[in-house]
Amino acid sequence: MEIKKGKNCYYIGEDENNYKGILTFEEKGDVIDATHTIVKPEYGGQGLAGELFKKLVEDARSNNKKVKGTCSYVHKKLEPSEFDDIRA
């Protein structure tokens, strides 16, 4: 499953307008604010949102950024202590 980076988003699909799943964000200094995670219903249950979240975490760690979860999905995923290093 290929995760691509678009303008303020990570997505799976042809492009950021024709996606199977997308995670949008806003960069505010050293904080990445994840605003929405959307998976089209026909692709639900395949782990797409989780893969998008993993990519967000990977990029945040490699760029020494913090992540804020305005999106309820990302907010919940950031709760475990393994994400203490990047949680804003």
ZIKA-V218913 format. One record per run of one state. SS is the DSSP state (alpha for helix, beta for strand, coil for the rest). FROM is the first residue (numbers start at 0). TO is the last residue. If there is no record, write none. Layout:
# ZIKA-V218913
ss=SS from=FROM to=TO
ss=SS from=FROM to=TO
This chain:
# ZIKA-V218913
ss=coil from=0 to=2
ss=beta from=3 to=5
ss=coil from=6 to=7
ss=beta from=8 to=14
ss=coil from=15 to=16
ss=beta from=17 to=27
ss=coil from=28 to=29
ss=beta from=30 to=38
ss=coil from=39 to=39
ss=alpha from=40 to=42
ss=coil from=43 to=46
ss=alpha from=47 to=61
ss=coil from=62 to=64
ss=beta from=65 to=68
ss=coil from=69 to=70
ss=alpha from=71 to=76
ss=coil from=77 to=79
ss=alpha from=80 to=82
ss=coil from=83 to=85
ss=beta from=86 to=86
ss=coil from=87 to=87
